[in-house]
Amino acid sequence: MRKCSLLLIVGLLIIISPSMYAQINVSGALNRASKEVKKSKKEKEVKEKAQKEETEQEKDYPLLSRFEGAEKVYEKVAKWEKYKLPVNSNDSYLHWEAFTKLEGKIIRYQYKVSPDNNSTYLLKMYKTKLENAGFEIVLALDGEELGISSQTFYKKYYSTLGNSKFGFAFGTQRCRDHSLIIGKITKDGKTVFASIYMTAFDNTTLITQDIIEAEEIEEQAVIAVPYHGSTLSYNDKLGYGEFYVSTGKTSEGKAKITKIEGYIHNRFFRAPKGRSALEIIKNYEKAVAESGGQVLFSGQSQEGINAFMKVNGHPHPAINDYNYNVFKAYQYFCGIIHSEDVDYFVVVAAGKGEYDICYHLVTIETKPMDMDMVSAVNISESMIAEGHIAIYDILFETGKSEINPRSAAALKNIANFLIANPEKQYLIVGHTDNVGDFEANIKLSADRANVIVNELVEKYSVNKDQLKPTGAGSMSPVATNSTDEGKAKNRRVEIVEQ
């Protein structure tokens, strides 16, 4: 009986097994099919995402790809518009007043990336990205170097300069940190600027990228920029008026005060931490000299400060006694920068304020002044009395032998004197101060003398046989080279009767 039961069970298993196996096979096939569908769907999604990214990438600017992982949230194209950049080709500072005006096609892109990409990191990555794309970096500043909040930056860059007219998906104010990078590239005869402003928030980081295909570029002149890192307290364009400046020293060693007239611009700054008043003054002394200007006075001068605070005839109450009462250890500077049409006086008064080093930066735009202008008459008088005359009205760029166009009046007067004395011969002697290599100064002074002779002969019809150029370098000073005033006197051209 037990044997029959066993055989029956085995038989039933044999009968049932094919059906069970078929069911199992169908179930496995369904599982495999489901996995294949899921795999295919995932591959499709990946492919569609890649195609979407590729399509989006094609919509980016051809010369500059987007940051990896960035999602575009805004784009606007202006076929022809104006754009203002607060930069200048001479340096890497922000110039909110002396901006560069561009005209051409403007494209604004705005992207967002994950908030772990802070603005400093993006600045570093975009610097590499721009350089690899062939762009020249014009300016690259992180939040600390910008020195202003994102609200102030937005107001200045987008509102004051008018760059907000291209719109946004998201505003950029009140961010956690921010950075700015500007690059330019010339391609196919066109200059393209890229201005990229990065703002990091708690939940995202925005990249506002402006591309300017500039057809027209107008760069405004920069006269006396703020000391780098300074904070502007007030900014007054005072219009046309009188101002008193120190233009040198009297025979008694006191400051020589001169009243000038012109368009006056006064700014008051707090210097960056760790800077001294003397350091501020020396910075402007160097800047004016490197611009081809002349240092009239630099150092401590109570007379200069008193003139600076002068009430009678003073143009505006924005410069008043309070600003100086809080100063200690006054430092004063006055210089002049010449151009073909106008002169710019640069005046700086610096000192220790209540808490920080502060300084006034005043520029006065005025008509060129005839300061001791040489004439044929006084040349003749000096020749009779002393046999030579020193000329200071022939102007050269620092370290160069090209004559500044403002020297024309002096050259004409010298030519008139020479033509009126055809029977006499003269040496044209170039002189320098003692700054730099001795041999280089000898060569520079000789080159300048040669240029002057050529100018007198070719443009003013002076007889070449009357003149012999030579250079004395720093060998024959008329004042000490230990002061700026002395150096200015030693940089001269002399006419010497033979």
Stockholm file with secondary structure:
# STOCKHOLM 1.0

chainA/1-498         MRKCSLLLIVGLLIIISPSMYAQINVSGALNRASKEVKKSKKEKEVKEKAQKEETEQEKDYPLLSRFEGAEKVYEKVAKWEKYKLPVNSNDSYLHWEAFTKLEGKIIRYQYKVSPDNNSTYLLKMYKTKLENAGFEIVLALDGEELGISSQTFYKKYYSTLGNSKFGFAFGTQRCRDHSLIIGKITKDGKTVFASIYMTAFDNTTLITQDIIEAEEIEEQAVIAVPYHGSTLSYNDKLGYGEFYVSTGKTSEGKAKITKIEGYIHNRFFRAPKGRSALEIIKNYEKAVAESGGQVLFSGQSQEGINAFMKVNGHPHPAINDYNYNVFKAYQYFCGIIHSEDVDYFVVVAAGKGEYDICYHLVTIETKPMDMDMVSAVNISESMIAEGHIAIYDILFETGKSEINPRSAAALKNIANFLIANPEKQYLIVGHTDNVGDFEANIKLSADRANVIVNELVEKYSVNKDQLKPTGAGSMSPVATNSTDEGKAKNRRVEIVEQ
#=GR chainA/1-498 SS CHHHHHHHHHHHHHHHHHHHHHHHHHHHHHHHHHHHHHHHHHHHHHHHHHHHHHHHHHTSCTTSCCCTTCEEEEEEEEEEEEEEESCBTTBSSCCSSSCEEEEEEEEEEEEEECTTSCHHHHHHHHHHHHHHTTCEEEEEECHHHHCSCHHHHIIIIIIISSGGGGCCSSCCCSCSEEEEEEEEEEETTEEEEEEEEEEECSSCEEEEEEEEEEEEEEECCCCSCCCTTCEEEEEEEEEEEEEEEEEEECTTSSEEEEEEEEEEEEEEEECCTTCCHHHHHHHHHHHHHHTTCEEEEEECCHHHHHHHTCCTTCSCTTSCHHHHHTCCSCEEEEEEEECSSCEEEEEEEEEECSSSEEEEEEEEEECCCCSSCCCHHHHHHHHHHHSEEEECCCCBCTTCCCBCGGGHHHHHHHHHHHHHCTTCCEEEEEECCSCSCHHHHHHHHHHHHHHHHHHHHHHHCCCGGGEEEEEEETSSCSSCTTSHHHHHHHSEEEEEEC
#=GC SS_cons         CHHHHHHHHHHHHHHHHHHHHHHHHHHHHHHHHHHHHHHHHHHHHHHHHHHHHHHHHHTSCTTSCCCTTCEEEEEEEEEEEEEEESCBTTBSSCCSSSCEEEEEEEEEEEEEECTTSCHHHHHHHHHHHHHHTTCEEEEEECHHHHCSCHHHHIIIIIIISSGGGGCCSSCCCSCSEEEEEEEEEEETTEEEEEEEEEEECSSCEEEEEEEEEEEEEEECCCCSCCCTTCEEEEEEEEEEEEEEEEEEECTTSSEEEEEEEEEEEEEEEECCTTCCHHHHHHHHHHHHHHTTCEEEEEECCHHHHHHHTCCTTCSCTTSCHHHHHTCCSCEEEEEEEECSSCEEEEEEEEEECSSSEEEEEEEEEECCCCSSCCCHHHHHHHHHHHSEEEECCCCBCTTCCCBCGGGHHHHHHHHHHHHHCTTCCEEEEEECCSCSCHHHHHHHHHHHHHHHHHHHHHHHCCCGGGEEEEEEETSSCSSCTTSHHHHHHHSEEEEEEC
//
